[in-house]
Amino acid sequence: MVSNLAYVNPKARLAENVTVEPFAFIDENVEIGEGTWIGPHATVLFGARIGRNCRIFPSAVISGIPQDLKFRGEDTTAEIGDGTTVREAATVNRGTASAGTTTVGKNCLIMAYAHIGHDCIVGDNCILGNSTGLAGEVKVDDWAILSAGTLVHQFARIGGHVMIGGGSKVRTDVPPFIKADRDPLIYLGLNTVGLTRRGFPKERIDNIHNIYRAIYQNGMNVSQALDYIENEYSPSDDREYIISFIRKSERGIIRGPR
């Protein structure tokens, strides 16, 4: 159902059962999947690709042009995965020539006033708390939770299953499976509550914990710790994910407590 009080550009492509409430604005070159709800006063601009069964709340803006002075009007997109909710006044900018698209995965919750900058990649099942801000080209892996007011520096990466405390400033990369808080941001142990809720058995959690003990508590530098982990711990998907994440980090990873 499309309200007579909404504006939908004739060149927009809306699937069946899309609801567009009064005073919403849908631009050209927009695609919206089946069952999605576009709330009153929501704005969906050029280049938006919104999946099925999404909810876009009032005053949210999807696919606004990047807040990047290098942007020259290139044809780019902002993509929202199936089942994702974007709450009031949140903004998702579209990509630049750097990557071409900004991507938010499936079943995410983007809370009110959050901002996702150009060329970001947010994985599936992520939560961005109220007023959280991602600068351009940030990558957030699946199941990460960024509590309210978190600010993430451009190019930073946040690993999967991470829990970041409210009001945090993320200047360096945050490895997977951990909790991070304080100022400056530091490692505060595993996100054991989150991992347990997602069905990680105790043995698996213990193995991840042992890996992080080697990184943060055994007195070795990061390179030494990674070599030690490769030599002393049996191969596993979790081990390889942690090692690969840290070795590929360009900004370095957060420190442990002193």
C-alpha positions as CSV (number, residue, x, y, z in Angstrom):
1,M,0.0,0.0,0.0
2,V,1.4,3.4,-1.0
3,S,-0.2,6.4,0.6
4,N,-1.6,9.1,-1.7
5,L,0.3,11.6,0.5
6,A,3.7,9.9,-0.2
7,Y,6.0,10.7,-3.2
8,V,7.2,7.7,-5.2
9,N,9.2,8.4,-8.3
10,P,7.8,6.5,-11.3
11,K,11.3,5.0,-11.9
12,A,11.5,3.5,-8.5
13,R,11.0,-0.3,-8.3
14,L,8.8,-1.5,-5.4
15,A,8.0,-5.2,-4.9
16,E,4.6,-6.5,-3.8
17,N,3.3,-5.7,-0.4
18,V,5.5,-2.7,0.2
19,T,3.9,-0.1,2.5
20,V,4.8,3.6,2.0
21,E,3.3,5.8,4.7
22,P,2.2,9.5,4.2
23,F,4.9,12.0,3.5
24,A,7.6,9.5,2.8
25,F,9.9,10.3,-0.2
26,I,11.1,7.6,-2.6
27,D,13.6,8.7,-5.3
28,E,14.4,7.3,-8.7
29,N,16.9,4.4,-9.0
30,V,15.5,2.9,-5.8
31,E,14.6,-0.8,-5.3
32,I,12.6,-2.0,-2.3
33,G,11.9,-5.6,-1.5
34,E,8.6,-7.4,-0.7
35,G,7.0,-6.7,2.7
36,T,9.1,-3.7,3.6
37,W,7.6,-0.8,5.5
38,I,8.6,2.8,4.8
39,G,7.5,5.0,7.6
40,P,6.1,8.5,7.4
41,H,8.6,11.2,6.6
42,A,11.3,8.6,5.8
43,T,13.5,9.5,2.8
44,V,14.9,6.9,0.4
45,L,17.2,8.5,-2.1
46,F,18.9,7.7,-5.4
47,G,20.8,4.4,-5.3
48,A,19.0,2.8,-2.4
49,R,18.6,-1.0,-2.4
50,I,16.4,-2.1,0.4
51,G,15.7,-5.8,0.9
52,R,12.6,-7.7,2.0
53,N,10.7,-7.2,5.3
54,C,12.7,-4.2,6.3
55,R,11.4,-1.3,8.5
56,I,12.5,2.2,7.8
57,F,11.3,4.5,10.5
58,P,10.3,8.2,10.4
59,S,13.0,10.7,9.4
60,A,15.5,8.0,8.5
61,V,17.5,8.9,5.4
62,I,18.8,6.0,3.2
63,S,21.4,6.6,0.4
64,G,22.1,10.2,1.0
65,I,25.2,11.4,-0.9
66,P,28.5,10.8,1.0
67,Q,29.9,13.3,3.4
68,D,33.2,13.1,1.5
69,L,34.7,16.0,-0.3
70,K,36.2,13.6,-2.9
71,F,32.7,12.5,-4.0
72,R,32.0,13.7,-7.6
73,G,28.5,12.4,-8.1
74,E,29.5,8.9,-9.2
75,D,26.7,6.3,-9.6
76,T,26.8,4.4,-6.3
77,T,24.5,2.5,-3.9
78,A,23.5,1.9,-0.3
79,E,22.2,-1.6,0.3
80,I,20.1,-2.7,3.2
81,G,19.7,-6.5,3.8
82,D,16.5,-8.4,4.4
83,G,14.9,-8.0,7.8
84,T,16.9,-5.0,8.9
85,T,15.3,-2.2,10.9
86,V,16.5,1.4,10.6
87,R,15.1,3.5,13.4
88,E,14.2,7.2,13.6
89,A,16.5,9.8,12.1
90,A,19.3,7.2,11.3
91,T,21.3,7.9,8.2
92,V,23.0,5.5,5.7
93,N,25.1,7.2,3.1
94,R,25.8,5.6,-0.3
95,G,29.2,4.7,-1.5
96,T,31.9,6.6,-3.4
97,A,34.3,5.5,-6.1
98,S,36.4,3.9,-3.5
99,A,34.1,0.8,-3.0
100,G,30.9,1.8,-4.9
101,T,28.5,0.8,-2.2
102,T,27.7,1.0,1.4
103,T,26.3,-2.3,2.8
104,V,24.2,-3.2,5.8
105,G,23.6,-6.9,6.2
106,K,20.5,-8.9,7.1
107,N,18.6,-8.7,10.4
108,C,20.4,-5.7,11.7
109,L,19.1,-3.1,14.1
110,I,20.2,0.5,13.4
111,M,18.9,2.5,16.3
112,A,17.8,6.2,16.3
113,Y,20.2,8.8,15.1
114,A,22.9,6.3,14.2
115,H,25.1,7.2,11.1
116,I,26.7,4.8,8.7
117,G,29.2,6.6,6.4
118,H,30.2,6.0,2.8
119,D,31.5,2.6,1.8
120,C,31.0,1.0,5.2
121,I,30.3,-2.8,5.4
122,V,28.1,-3.8,8.3
123,G,27.6,-7.6,8.6
124,D,24.5,-9.6,9.5
125,N,22.8,-9.5,12.8
126,C,24.6,-6.4,14.0
127,I,23.2,-3.8,16.4
128,L,24.3,-0.1,16.3
129,G,23.0,1.7,19.4
130,N,21.5,5.2,19.5
131,S,23.7,8.0,18.1
132,T,26.5,5.6,17.1
133,G,28.6,6.9,14.2
134,L,30.6,5.0,11.7
135,A,33.0,7.1,9.6
136,G,33.7,6.1,6.0
137,E,35.0,2.7,5.0
138,V,34.5,1.1,8.4
139,K,34.0,-2.7,8.5
140,V,31.8,-4.4,11.1
141,D,31.6,-8.2,11.1
142,D,28.6,-10.3,11.9
143,W,26.9,-10.2,15.3
144,A,28.8,-7.2,16.6
145,I,27.1,-4.9,19.1
146,L,28.1,-1.2,19.3
147,S,26.4,0.4,22.3
148,A,24.9,3.9,22.2
149,G,27.2,6.8,21.3
150,T,30.1,4.7,20.0
151,L,32.2,6.6,17.5
152,V,34.3,4.7,15.0
153,H,37.3,6.1,13.1
154,Q,37.5,5.9,9.4
155,F,39.0,2.6,8.1
156,A,38.7,0.9,11.5
157,R,37.5,-2.7,11.6
158,I,35.4,-4.4,14.3
159,G,35.3,-8.2,14.6
160,G,32.4,-10.5,14.9
161,H,30.6,-11.1,18.2
162,V,32.1,-8.0,19.7
163,M,30.5,-6.0,22.4
164,I,31.6,-2.4,22.7
165,G,30.6,-0.2,25.6
166,G,28.5,3.0,25.2
167,G,30.3,6.2,24.4
168,S,33.4,4.4,23.2
169,K,35.9,5.9,20.7
170,V,37.2,3.3,18.4
171,R,40.5,4.5,16.9
172,T,42.1,1.1,16.3
173,D,40.7,-2.4,15.3
174,V,38.7,-4.5,17.7
175,P,39.4,-8.2,17.3
176,P,36.5,-10.7,17.3
177,F,34.7,-12.3,20.3
178,I,35.7,-9.7,22.9
179,K,34.3,-7.0,25.1
180,A,35.9,-3.5,24.8
181,D,35.3,-0.4,26.9
182,R,37.1,2.5,28.7
183,D,38.9,5.5,27.3
184,P,41.2,4.8,25.6
185,L,39.4,1.7,24.4
186,I,40.9,-1.6,25.8
187,Y,40.3,-5.3,25.9
188,L,38.1,-6.4,28.8
189,G,37.8,-10.1,28.2
190,L,35.6,-12.3,26.1
191,N,32.0,-11.5,25.2
192,T,31.0,-14.7,27.0
193,V,27.3,-13.7,27.5
194,G,26.9,-13.0,23.8
195,L,28.8,-16.2,22.8
196,T,26.7,-18.3,25.1
197,R,23.5,-16.9,23.8
198,R,24.5,-17.7,20.3
199,G,25.1,-21.4,21.2
200,F,28.9,-21.5,21.6
201,P,29.7,-24.5,23.8
202,K,31.9,-24.0,26.9
203,E,34.9,-25.8,25.3
204,R,34.8,-23.5,22.3
205,I,34.6,-20.4,24.5
206,D,37.5,-21.7,26.6
207,N,39.7,-22.2,23.6
208,I,39.0,-18.6,22.4
209,H,39.8,-17.4,25.9
210,N,43.1,-19.2,25.9
211,I,44.0,-17.6,22.6
212,Y,43.3,-14.1,24.0
213,R,45.3,-14.9,27.2
214,A,48.3,-15.4,24.9
215,I,47.7,-12.1,23.1
216,Y,46.9,-9.9,26.1
217,Q,48.2,-11.5,29.3
218,N,51.4,-13.6,28.5
219,G,53.8,-10.7,28.2
220,M,54.5,-11.2,24.5
221,N,54.2,-8.6,21.7
222,V,51.4,-9.2,19.2
223,S,53.7,-10.9,16.6
224,Q,55.2,-13.2,19.2
225,A,51.7,-14.1,20.5
226,L,50.4,-15.0,17.0
227,D,53.4,-17.2,16.4
228,Y,52.9,-18.9,19.8
229,I,49.2,-19.4,19.0
230,E,49.9,-21.0,15.7
231,N,52.5,-23.4,17.2
232,E,50.7,-24.3,20.5
233,Y,46.9,-24.3,19.6
234,S,45.1,-26.8,17.4
235,P,43.8,-25.3,14.1
236,S,40.1,-24.2,14.2
237,D,37.9,-21.7,12.4
238,D,38.0,-19.4,15.5
239,R,41.8,-19.5,15.7
240,E,42.2,-18.8,12.0
241,Y,39.7,-15.9,12.2
242,I,41.5,-14.2,15.1
243,I,45.0,-14.7,13.6
244,S,43.9,-13.5,10.2
245,F,42.0,-10.5,11.6
246,I,45.0,-9.3,13.6
247,R,47.6,-10.0,10.8
248,K,45.5,-8.0,8.3
249,S,45.0,-5.1,10.7
250,E,46.3,-1.9,9.3
251,R,45.5,0.3,12.3
252,G,46.6,-2.1,14.9
253,I,44.4,-3.7,17.6
254,I,43.2,-2.3,20.9
255,R,45.5,-2.7,23.9
256,G,44.8,-4.8,27.0
257,P,44.5,-3.4,30.5
258,R,47.7,-2.2,32.0
